[in-house]
């Protein structure tokens, strides 16, 4: 029954950079998460975190970090490759200025 229901549901919306939409919320959450992680990084050294974080926190970090790190690394590599190439000019006829000024 559940399989039939899943097949009947429309696919989730596809995100494109031009459309935004539901990804805007995820992007905002992602930026918040980065800022919170930076706050933790600035507040405690890795050595102190290792010594003083509770066992559950350390175990969850140990278990979850490899997949989080792999995902973040993949995103970073894609962006790095994209940003390493030469910039392409923005193509917008309304923005192009031709001729002299008046």
C-alpha positions, -999 to 999 in steps of 0.1 A, spaced: 0 0 0 28 24 10 46 17 -23 15 24 -43 11 57 -25 47 67 -30 43 60 -67 12 81 -69 28 112 -53 43 138 -76 81 141 -75 95 168 -53 101 201 -70 134 204 -88 155 233 -76 173 256 -100 193 286 -90 170 308 -110 139 296 -92 150 295 -56 119 283 -37 122 256 -10 160 256 -13 161 292 0 151 278 34 177 251 33 204 276 22 195 298 52 196 268 75 230 258 60 244 293 66 231 293 102 247 259 107 281 272 94 279 302 117 271 280 147 299 256 139 323 285 137 311 297 171 319 262 186 352 262 169 361 296 183 348 287 218 367 254 224 399 237 211 396 202 196 417 189 226 393 205 251 362 192 233 377 157 232 384 159 269 352 176 281 324 168 257 301 141 270 304 106 256 272 108 236 282 140 218 316 125 210 301 92 197 275 110 175 303 132 161 324 102 155 296 84 137 281 112 117 312 133 107 326 111 79 294 114 58 290 151 66 326 158 58 323 138 25 292 158 15 308 191 24 340 182 6 321 173 -26 302 206 -25 335 225 -18 353 207 -47 324 216 -71 325 252 -61 363 253 -62 363 240 -98 336 264 -108 354 294 -92 389 284 -105 379 290 -141 378 324 -157 347 345 -150 322 346 -178 305 379 -185 269 384 -174 247 383 -205 218 408 -202 211 431 -231 194 457 -209 226 459 -188 249 464 -218 258 500 -225 268 508 -261 278 542 -273 285 575 -255 269 590 -225 245 619 -228 
